[in-house]
Amino acid sequence: MSEAAPRIAPLTPPYSPEIQAQFDRIMRGAPPLVLFRVLAGHGRAWDKFRAGGLLDPGPLSLRQREIVIDRTCALNRCEYEWGVHVAIFAGPAKLTKDEVRATVQGDAASTFWSPGEQALIAAVDALHHRATLSDEEFVALSAHHDEAQILEIMLLCGFYRTVSYLANGLRLPLEENAARFPAPL
């Protein structure tokens, strides 16, 4: 972790048995993230945050989910959450180094994305910049994703924009083992 301290102090061990059990369930044996430790110190915020989580198996593939999350975090300049997701999920999601870089520095026209992934990234970009999809963008997204997937995409964009607000606004120090934004080409 970097030396900077977050604006709201995170919980420090030992944690209450209830909080420890929640951390164990979420982190699967790894130490809890600073974001989780900050939120867990404030019961209502922690409960609402956990209720909104979208990391369970849903209608999107792991790869699709991670493209949405990584792109959303990158657009929000949230290196903290982008780095956590890239470190943990890029390998299992089979995202190449170039694809990971493109979540930060590319766009929907990057040639290594499939047509469905291009529509996905265009939708993430539109939601980020305009908080809506044009008819053309919705039709393009619908050509590759069903209604449940489209709703999940929108929910992921909104949730990870909120996560970005939290991580950026609290100035959370980057996690030690997280990825870092790629250097400009």
Rosetta constraint file for C-alpha pairs under 8 A:
AtomPair CA 1 CA 173 HARMONIC 6.10 0.50
AtomPair CA 1 CA 174 HARMONIC 5.48 0.50
AtomPair CA 1 CA 175 HARMONIC 4.60 0.50
AtomPair CA 1 CA 176 HARMONIC 4.04 0.50
AtomPair CA 1 CA 177 HARMONIC 7.81 0.50
AtomPair CA 2 CA 173 HARMONIC 5.28 0.50
AtomPair CA 2 CA 174 HARMONIC 5.79 0.50
AtomPair CA 2 CA 175 HARMONIC 7.20 0.50
AtomPair CA 2 CA 176 HARMONIC 7.03 0.50
AtomPair CA 3 CA 173 HARMONIC 6.98 0.50
AtomPair CA 4 CA 171 HARMONIC 7.93 0.50
AtomPair CA 4 CA 172 HARMONIC 7.58 0.50
AtomPair CA 4 CA 173 HARMONIC 5.56 0.50
AtomPair CA 5 CA 9 HARMONIC 7.58 0.50
AtomPair CA 5 CA 171 HARMONIC 7.47 0.50
AtomPair CA 5 CA 172 HARMONIC 6.84 0.50
AtomPair CA 5 CA 173 HARMONIC 6.38 0.50
AtomPair CA 6 CA 10 HARMONIC 7.67 0.50
AtomPair CA 6 CA 170 HARMONIC 5.48 0.50
AtomPair CA 6 CA 171 HARMONIC 5.14 0.50
AtomPair CA 6 CA 172 HARMONIC 4.71 0.50
AtomPair CA 6 CA 173 HARMONIC 6.47 0.50
AtomPair CA 7 CA 170 HARMONIC 4.99 0.50
AtomPair CA 7 CA 171 HARMONIC 6.29 0.50
AtomPair CA 7 CA 172 HARMONIC 7.57 0.50
AtomPair CA 8 CA 38 HARMONIC 6.54 0.50
AtomPair CA 8 CA 170 HARMONIC 6.58 0.50
AtomPair CA 9 CA 38 HARMONIC 6.15 0.50
AtomPair CA 10 CA 34 HARMONIC 6.40 0.50
AtomPair CA 10 CA 35 HARMONIC 7.71 0.50
AtomPair CA 10 CA 37 HARMONIC 4.75 0.50
AtomPair CA 10 CA 38 HARMONIC 3.93 0.50
AtomPair CA 10 CA 39 HARMONIC 7.52 0.50
AtomPair CA 10 CA 40 HARMONIC 7.93 0.50
AtomPair CA 10 CA 41 HARMONIC 6.79 0.50
AtomPair CA 11 CA 15 HARMONIC 7.44 0.50
AtomPair CA 11 CA 37 HARMONIC 5.04 0.50
AtomPair CA 11 CA 38 HARMONIC 6.10 0.50
AtomPair CA 11 CA 40 HARMONIC 7.11 0.50
AtomPair CA 11 CA 41 HARMONIC 5.84 0.50
AtomPair CA 12 CA 37 HARMONIC 7.53 0.50
AtomPair CA 15 CA 19 HARMONIC 6.00 0.50
AtomPair CA 15 CA 20 HARMONIC 5.52 0.50
AtomPair CA 16 CA 20 HARMONIC 6.00 0.50
AtomPair CA 17 CA 21 HARMONIC 6.03 0.50
AtomPair CA 18 CA 22 HARMONIC 6.34 0.50
AtomPair CA 19 CA 23 HARMONIC 6.13 0.50
AtomPair CA 19 CA 40 HARMONIC 7.18 0.50
AtomPair CA 20 CA 24 HARMONIC 6.03 0.50
AtomPair CA 21 CA 25 HARMONIC 6.16 0.50
AtomPair CA 22 CA 26 HARMONIC 6.20 0.50
AtomPair CA 23 CA 27 HARMONIC 5.65 0.50
AtomPair CA 23 CA 28 HARMONIC 7.79 0.50
AtomPair CA 23 CA 31 HARMONIC 7.91 0.50
AtomPair CA 23 CA 32 HARMONIC 5.95 0.50
AtomPair CA 23 CA 36 HARMONIC 7.97 0.50
AtomPair CA 24 CA 28 HARMONIC 5.26 0.50
AtomPair CA 24 CA 29 HARMONIC 5.57 0.50
AtomPair CA 24 CA 30 HARMONIC 7.59 0.50
AtomPair CA 25 CA 29 HARMONIC 7.92 0.50
AtomPair CA 27 CA 31 HARMONIC 6.78 0.50
AtomPair CA 27 CA 32 HARMONIC 6.15 0.50
AtomPair CA 32 CA 36 HARMONIC 6.32 0.50
AtomPair CA 32 CA 37 HARMONIC 6.57 0.50
AtomPair CA 33 CA 37 HARMONIC 6.35 0.50
AtomPair CA 33 CA 175 HARMONIC 7.28 0.50
AtomPair CA 34 CA 38 HARMONIC 6.14 0.50
AtomPair CA 34 CA 172 HARMONIC 7.03 0.50
AtomPair CA 34 CA 173 HARMONIC 7.76 0.50
AtomPair CA 34 CA 175 HARMONIC 7.54 0.50
AtomPair CA 35 CA 39 HARMONIC 6.28 0.50
AtomPair CA 35 CA 166 HARMONIC 7.91 0.50
AtomPair CA 35 CA 167 HARMONIC 6.80 0.50
AtomPair CA 35 CA 172 HARMONIC 7.06 0.50
AtomPair CA 36 CA 40 HARMONIC 5.85 0.50
AtomPair CA 36 CA 46 HARMONIC 7.71 0.50
AtomPair CA 37 CA 41 HARMONIC 6.57 0.50
AtomPair CA 38 CA 42 HARMONIC 7.50 0.50
AtomPair CA 39 CA 43 HARMONIC 7.46 0.50
AtomPair CA 39 CA 45 HARMONIC 5.97 0.50
AtomPair CA 39 CA 46 HARMONIC 4.87 0.50
AtomPair CA 39 CA 49 HARMONIC 7.93 0.50
AtomPair CA 40 CA 45 HARMONIC 7.51 0.50
AtomPair CA 40 CA 46 HARMONIC 4.98 0.50
AtomPair CA 41 CA 46 HARMONIC 7.52 0.50
AtomPair CA 42 CA 46 HARMONIC 6.02 0.50
AtomPair CA 43 CA 47 HARMONIC 6.00 0.50
AtomPair CA 44 CA 48 HARMONIC 6.12 0.50
AtomPair CA 45 CA 49 HARMONIC 5.98 0.50
AtomPair CA 46 CA 50 HARMONIC 6.12 0.50
AtomPair CA 47 CA 51 HARMONIC 6.10 0.50
AtomPair CA 48 CA 52 HARMONIC 6.31 0.50
AtomPair CA 49 CA 53 HARMONIC 6.53 0.50
AtomPair CA 52 CA 159 HARMONIC 7.21 0.50
AtomPair CA 53 CA 159 HARMONIC 7.69 0.50
AtomPair CA 54 CA 58 HARMONIC 7.74 0.50
AtomPair CA 54 CA 156 HARMONIC 6.87 0.50
AtomPair CA 58 CA 152 HARMONIC 7.71 0.50
AtomPair CA 59 CA 148 HARMONIC 6.37 0.50
AtomPair CA 59 CA 149 HARMONIC 5.39 0.50
AtomPair CA 59 CA 152 HARMONIC 7.16 0.50
AtomPair CA 60 CA 64 HARMONIC 5.83 0.50
AtomPair CA 60 CA 65 HARMONIC 5.86 0.50
AtomPair CA 60 CA 149 HARMONIC 5.84 0.50
AtomPair CA 60 CA 152 HARMONIC 7.40 0.50
AtomPair CA 61 CA 65 HARMONIC 6.13 0.50
AtomPair CA 62 CA 66 HARMONIC 6.09 0.50
AtomPair CA 62 CA 92 HARMONIC 7.78 0.50
AtomPair CA 62 CA 93 HARMONIC 5.48 0.50
AtomPair CA 63 CA 67 HARMONIC 6.18 0.50
AtomPair CA 63 CA 90 HARMONIC 7.97 0.50
AtomPair CA 63 CA 93 HARMONIC 4.37 0.50
AtomPair CA 63 CA 94 HARMONIC 6.77 0.50
AtomPair CA 63 CA 95 HARMONIC 7.12 0.50
AtomPair CA 64 CA 68 HARMONIC 6.36 0.50
AtomPair CA 64 CA 117 HARMONIC 7.35 0.50
AtomPair CA 64 CA 120 HARMONIC 7.91 0.50
AtomPair CA 65 CA 69 HARMONIC 6.23 0.50
AtomPair CA 65 CA 153 HARMONIC 7.59 0.50
AtomPair CA 65 CA 156 HARMONIC 7.78 0.50
AtomPair CA 66 CA 70 HARMONIC 5.74 0.50
AtomPair CA 66 CA 85 HARMONIC 7.40 0.50
AtomPair CA 66 CA 89 HARMONIC 7.09 0.50
AtomPair CA 66 CA 90 HARMONIC 7.34 0.50
AtomPair CA 66 CA 93 HARMONIC 7.05 0.50
AtomPair CA 67 CA 71 HARMONIC 5.89 0.50
AtomPair CA 67 CA 103 HARMONIC 7.08 0.50
AtomPair CA 67 CA 121 HARMONIC 7.51 0.50
AtomPair CA 68 CA 72 HARMONIC 5.99 0.50
AtomPair CA 68 CA 120 HARMONIC 7.28 0.50
AtomPair CA 68 CA 121 HARMONIC 6.97 0.50
AtomPair CA 68 CA 124 HARMONIC 6.52 0.50
AtomPair CA 68 CA 153 HARMONIC 6.87 0.50
AtomPair CA 68 CA 156 HARMONIC 6.97 0.50
AtomPair CA 68 CA 157 HARMONIC 6.77 0.50
AtomPair CA 69 CA 73 HARMONIC 6.09 0.50
AtomPair CA 69 CA 82 HARMONIC 7.51 0.50
AtomPair CA 69 CA 85 HARMONIC 7.82 0.50
AtomPair CA 69 CA 156 HARMONIC 6.65 0.50
AtomPair CA 69 CA 157 HARMONIC 6.82 0.50
AtomPair CA 69 CA 160 HARMONIC 6.38 0.50
AtomPair CA 70 CA 74 HARMONIC 6.02 0.50
AtomPair CA 70 CA 82 HARMONIC 5.35 0.50
AtomPair CA 70 CA 85 HARMONIC 6.96 0.50
AtomPair CA 70 CA 86 HARMONIC 7.29 0.50
AtomPair CA 70 CA 100 HARMONIC 7.94 0.50
AtomPair CA 70 CA 103 HARMONIC 6.06 0.50
AtomPair CA 70 CA 104 HARMONIC 7.86 0.50
AtomPair CA 71 CA 75 HARMONIC 6.06 0.50
AtomPair CA 71 CA 103 HARMONIC 4.79 0.50
AtomPair CA 71 CA 104 HARMONIC 6.54 0.50
AtomPair CA 71 CA 121 HARMONIC 7.25 0.50
AtomPair CA 71 CA 124 HARMONIC 7.10 0.50
AtomPair CA 71 CA 125 HARMONIC 7.98 0.50
AtomPair CA 72 CA 76 HARMONIC 6.33 0.50
AtomPair CA 72 CA 124 HARMONIC 6.59 0.50
AtomPair CA 72 CA 125 HARMONIC 7.77 0.50
AtomPair CA 72 CA 128 HARMONIC 7.28 0.50
AtomPair CA 72 CA 157 HARMONIC 5.98 0.50
AtomPair CA 72 CA 160 HARMONIC 6.48 0.50
AtomPair CA 72 CA 161 HARMONIC 6.56 0.50
AtomPair CA 73 CA 77 HARMONIC 6.17 0.50
AtomPair CA 73 CA 78 HARMONIC 5.05 0.50
AtomPair CA 73 CA 79 HARMONIC 7.11 0.50
AtomPair CA 73 CA 81 HARMONIC 6.50 0.50
AtomPair CA 73 CA 82 HARMONIC 5.37 0.50
AtomPair CA 73 CA 160 HARMONIC 6.49 0.50
AtomPair CA 73 CA 161 HARMONIC 6.79 0.50
AtomPair CA 73 CA 164 HARMONIC 6.16 0.50
AtomPair CA 74 CA 78 HARMONIC 5.83 0.50
AtomPair CA 74 CA 79 HARMONIC 6.84 0.50
AtomPair CA 74 CA 82 HARMONIC 6.40 0.50
AtomPair CA 74 CA 103 HARMONIC 6.59 0.50
AtomPair CA 74 CA 104 HARMONIC 5.14 0.50
AtomPair CA 75 CA 104 HARMONIC 7.13 0.50
AtomPair CA 75 CA 125 HARMONIC 7.77 0.50
AtomPair CA 75 CA 128 HARMONIC 7.36 0.50
AtomPair CA 76 CA 161 HARMONIC 6.91 0.50
AtomPair CA 76 CA 164 HARMONIC 6.32 0.50
AtomPair CA 77 CA 164 HARMONIC 7.78 0.50
AtomPair CA 78 CA 82 HARMONIC 6.14 0.50
AtomPair CA 78 CA 164 HARMONIC 5.35 0.50
AtomPair CA 78 CA 167 HARMONIC 6.93 0.50
AtomPair CA 78 CA 168 HARMONIC 6.18 0.50
AtomPair CA 79 CA 83 HARMONIC 5.59 0.50
AtomPair CA 79 CA 174 HARMONIC 7.48 0.50
AtomPair CA 79 CA 180 HARMONIC 6.54 0.50
AtomPair CA 79 CA 181 HARMONIC 6.23 0.50
AtomPair CA 80 CA 84 HARMONIC 6.42 0.50
AtomPair CA 80 CA 167 HARMONIC 6.55 0.50
AtomPair CA 80 CA 168 HARMONIC 7.84 0.50
AtomPair CA 80 CA 172 HARMONIC 7.15 0.50
AtomPair CA 80 CA 173 HARMONIC 7.30 0.50
AtomPair CA 80 CA 174 HARMONIC 5.14 0.50
AtomPair CA 80 CA 175 HARMONIC 6.94 0.50
AtomPair CA 80 CA 178 HARMONIC 7.64 0.50
AtomPair CA 81 CA 85 HARMONIC 6.20 0.50
AtomPair CA 81 CA 163 HARMONIC 7.47 0.50
AtomPair CA 81 CA 164 HARMONIC 6.93 0.50
AtomPair CA 81 CA 167 HARMONIC 7.24 0.50
AtomPair CA 82 CA 86 HARMONIC 6.07 0.50
AtomPair CA 82 CA 179 HARMONIC 7.59 0.50
AtomPair CA 82 CA 181 HARMONIC 7.96 0.50
AtomPair CA 83 CA 87 HARMONIC 6.00 0.50
AtomPair CA 83 CA 174 HARMONIC 7.95 0.50
AtomPair CA 83 CA 175 HARMONIC 7.94 0.50
AtomPair CA 83 CA 178 HARMONIC 4.66 0.50
AtomPair CA 83 CA 179 HARMONIC 4.11 0.50
AtomPair CA 83 CA 180 HARMONIC 5.53 0.50
AtomPair CA 83 CA 181 HARMONIC 7.17 0.50
AtomPair CA 84 CA 88 HARMONIC 6.22 0.50
AtomPair CA 84 CA 175 HARMONIC 7.18 0.50
AtomPair CA 84 CA 177 HARMONIC 7.79 0.50
AtomPair CA 84 CA 178 HARMONIC 4.76 0.50
AtomPair CA 84 CA 179 HARMONIC 6.50 0.50
AtomPair CA 85 CA 89 HARMONIC 5.46 0.50
AtomPair CA 85 CA 90 HARMONIC 7.00 0.50
AtomPair CA 85 CA 178 HARMONIC 7.80 0.50
AtomPair CA 86 CA 90 HARMONIC 4.77 0.50
AtomPair CA 86 CA 91 HARMONIC 7.91 0.50
AtomPair CA 86 CA 100 HARMONIC 7.44 0.50
AtomPair CA 86 CA 178 HARMONIC 7.31 0.50
AtomPair CA 86 CA 179 HARMONIC 6.10 0.50
AtomPair CA 87 CA 91 HARMONIC 7.87 0.50
AtomPair CA 87 CA 177 HARMONIC 7.16 0.50
AtomPair CA 87 CA 178 HARMONIC 5.25 0.50
AtomPair CA 87 CA 179 HARMONIC 5.39 0.50
AtomPair CA 88 CA 92 HARMONIC 7.92 0.50
AtomPair CA 89 CA 93 HARMONIC 5.83 0.50
AtomPair CA 90 CA 94 HARMONIC 6.05 0.50
AtomPair CA 90 CA 95 HARMONIC 5.14 0.50
AtomPair CA 90 CA 96 HARMONIC 7.64 0.50
AtomPair CA 90 CA 100 HARMONIC 7.45 0.50
AtomPair CA 91 CA 95 HARMONIC 6.20 0.50
AtomPair CA 91 CA 96 HARMONIC 7.90 0.50
AtomPair CA 95 CA 99 HARMONIC 5.79 0.50
AtomPair CA 95 CA 100 HARMONIC 6.21 0.50
AtomPair CA 96 CA 100 HARMONIC 6.17 0.50
AtomPair CA 97 CA 101 HARMONIC 6.19 0.50
AtomPair CA 98 CA 102 HARMONIC 6.09 0.50
AtomPair CA 99 CA 103 HARMONIC 6.43 0.50
AtomPair CA 99 CA 112 HARMONIC 7.49 0.50
AtomPair CA 99 CA 113 HARMONIC 7.76 0.50
AtomPair CA 100 CA 104 HARMONIC 7.26 0.50
AtomPair CA 101 CA 105 HARMONIC 6.00 0.50
AtomPair CA 101 CA 106 HARMONIC 7.18 0.50
AtomPair CA 101 CA 181 HARMONIC 7.86 0.50
AtomPair CA 101 CA 182 HARMONIC 6.22 0.50
AtomPair CA 102 CA 106 HARMONIC 3.95 0.50
AtomPair CA 102 CA 107 HARMONIC 6.69 0.50
AtomPair CA 102 CA 110 HARMONIC 7.46 0.50
AtomPair CA 103 CA 107 HARMONIC 7.38 0.50
AtomPair CA 104 CA 181 HARMONIC 7.26 0.50
AtomPair CA 104 CA 182 HARMONIC 7.66 0.50
AtomPair CA 105 CA 184 HARMONIC 7.68 0.50
AtomPair CA 106 CA 110 HARMONIC 6.26 0.50
AtomPair CA 107 CA 121 HARMONIC 7.08 0.50
AtomPair CA 107 CA 122 HARMONIC 7.57 0.50
AtomPair CA 108 CA 113 HARMONIC 7.57 0.50
AtomPair CA 108 CA 117 HARMONIC 7.69 0.50
AtomPair CA 108 CA 118 HARMONIC 4.60 0.50
AtomPair CA 108 CA 119 HARMONIC 7.00 0.50
AtomPair CA 108 CA 120 HARMONIC 7.90 0.50
AtomPair CA 108 CA 121 HARMONIC 5.22 0.50
AtomPair CA 108 CA 122 HARMONIC 5.32 0.50
AtomPair CA 109 CA 113 HARMONIC 7.76 0.50
AtomPair CA 109 CA 118 HARMONIC 6.48 0.50
AtomPair CA 110 CA 118 HARMONIC 7.70 0.50
AtomPair CA 113 CA 117 HARMONIC 5.51 0.50
AtomPair CA 113 CA 118 HARMONIC 5.78 0.50
AtomPair CA 114 CA 118 HARMONIC 6.11 0.50
AtomPair CA 115 CA 119 HARMONIC 6.31 0.50
AtomPair CA 116 CA 120 HARMONIC 6.19 0.50
AtomPair CA 116 CA 141 HARMONIC 7.25 0.50
AtomPair CA 116 CA 143 HARMONIC 7.79 0.50
AtomPair CA 116 CA 144 HARMONIC 5.24 0.50
AtomPair CA 116 CA 145 HARMONIC 7.75 0.50
AtomPair CA 117 CA 121 HARMONIC 6.12 0.50
AtomPair CA 118 CA 122 HARMONIC 6.09 0.50
AtomPair CA 119 CA 123 HARMONIC 6.11 0.50
AtomPair CA 119 CA 137 HARMONIC 7.32 0.50
AtomPair CA 119 CA 140 HARMONIC 5.85 0.50
AtomPair CA 119 CA 141 HARMONIC 5.18 0.50
AtomPair CA 119 CA 144 HARMONIC 7.76 0.50
AtomPair CA 120 CA 124 HARMONIC 6.31 0.50
AtomPair CA 120 CA 141 HARMONIC 6.30 0.50
AtomPair CA 121 CA 125 HARMONIC 6.10 0.50
AtomPair CA 122 CA 126 HARMONIC 6.10 0.50
AtomPair CA 122 CA 137 HARMONIC 7.26 0.50
AtomPair CA 123 CA 127 HARMONIC 6.07 0.50
AtomPair CA 123 CA 133 HARMONIC 6.64 0.50
AtomPair CA 123 CA 137 HARMONIC 6.41 0.50
AtomPair CA 123 CA 138 HARMONIC 7.65 0.50
AtomPair CA 123 CA 141 HARMONIC 7.04 0.50
AtomPair CA 124 CA 128 HARMONIC 6.09 0.50
AtomPair CA 124 CA 153 HARMONIC 7.83 0.50
AtomPair CA 124 CA 154 HARMONIC 7.98 0.50
AtomPair CA 124 CA 157 HARMONIC 6.70 0.50
AtomPair CA 125 CA 129 HARMONIC 6.09 0.50
AtomPair CA 126 CA 130 HARMONIC 5.54 0.50
AtomPair CA 126 CA 131 HARMONIC 6.63 0.50
AtomPair CA 126 CA 132 HARMONIC 6.31 0.50
AtomPair CA 126 CA 133 HARMONIC 5.92 0.50
AtomPair CA 127 CA 131 HARMONIC 4.14 0.50
AtomPair CA 127 CA 132 HARMONIC 5.01 0.50
AtomPair CA 127 CA 133 HARMONIC 6.35 0.50
AtomPair CA 127 CA 154 HARMONIC 7.76 0.50
AtomPair CA 127 CA 157 HARMONIC 7.45 0.50
AtomPair CA 128 CA 157 HARMONIC 7.68 0.50
AtomPair CA 133 CA 137 HARMONIC 5.62 0.50
AtomPair CA 133 CA 138 HARMONIC 5.85 0.50
AtomPair CA 134 CA 138 HARMONIC 6.17 0.50
AtomPair CA 135 CA 139 HARMONIC 6.13 0.50
AtomPair CA 136 CA 140 HARMONIC 6.14 0.50
AtomPair CA 137 CA 141 HARMONIC 6.10 0.50
AtomPair CA 138 CA 142 HARMONIC 5.95 0.50
AtomPair CA 139 CA 143 HARMONIC 6.21 0.50
AtomPair CA 140 CA 144 HARMONIC 7.24 0.50
AtomPair CA 141 CA 145 HARMONIC 5.95 0.50
AtomPair CA 141 CA 150 HARMONIC 7.50 0.50
AtomPair CA 142 CA 146 HARMONIC 6.10 0.50
AtomPair CA 142 CA 147 HARMONIC 7.53 0.50
AtomPair CA 142 CA 150 HARMONIC 7.50 0.50
AtomPair CA 145 CA 149 HARMONIC 5.67 0.50
AtomPair CA 145 CA 150 HARMONIC 6.23 0.50
AtomPair CA 146 CA 150 HARMONIC 6.23 0.50
AtomPair CA 147 CA 151 HARMONIC 6.23 0.50
AtomPair CA 148 CA 152 HARMONIC 6.21 0.50
AtomPair CA 149 CA 153 HARMONIC 6.12 0.50
AtomPair CA 150 CA 154 HARMONIC 6.36 0.50
AtomPair CA 151 CA 155 HARMONIC 6.14 0.50
AtomPair CA 152 CA 156 HARMONIC 5.98 0.50
AtomPair CA 153 CA 157 HARMONIC 6.19 0.50
AtomPair CA 154 CA 158 HARMONIC 6.26 0.50
AtomPair CA 155 CA 159 HARMONIC 5.97 0.50
AtomPair CA 156 CA 160 HARMONIC 5.93 0.50
AtomPair CA 157 CA 161 HARMONIC 6.02 0.50
AtomPair CA 158 CA 162 HARMONIC 6.34 0.50
AtomPair CA 159 CA 163 HARMONIC 6.27 0.50
AtomPair CA 160 CA 164 HARMONIC 5.92 0.50
AtomPair CA 161 CA 165 HARMONIC 6.23 0.50
AtomPair CA 162 CA 166 HARMONIC 6.28 0.50
AtomPair CA 163 CA 167 HARMONIC 6.12 0.50
AtomPair CA 164 CA 168 HARMONIC 5.78 0.50
AtomPair CA 164 CA 169 HARMONIC 7.92 0.50
AtomPair CA 165 CA 169 HARMONIC 5.46 0.50
AtomPair CA 165 CA 170 HARMONIC 7.99 0.50
AtomPair CA 166 CA 170 HARMONIC 5.75 0.50
AtomPair CA 167 CA 171 HARMONIC 5.90 0.50
AtomPair CA 167 CA 172 HARMONIC 5.32 0.50
AtomPair CA 168 CA 172 HARMONIC 6.60 0.50
AtomPair CA 174 CA 178 HARMONIC 7.06 0.50
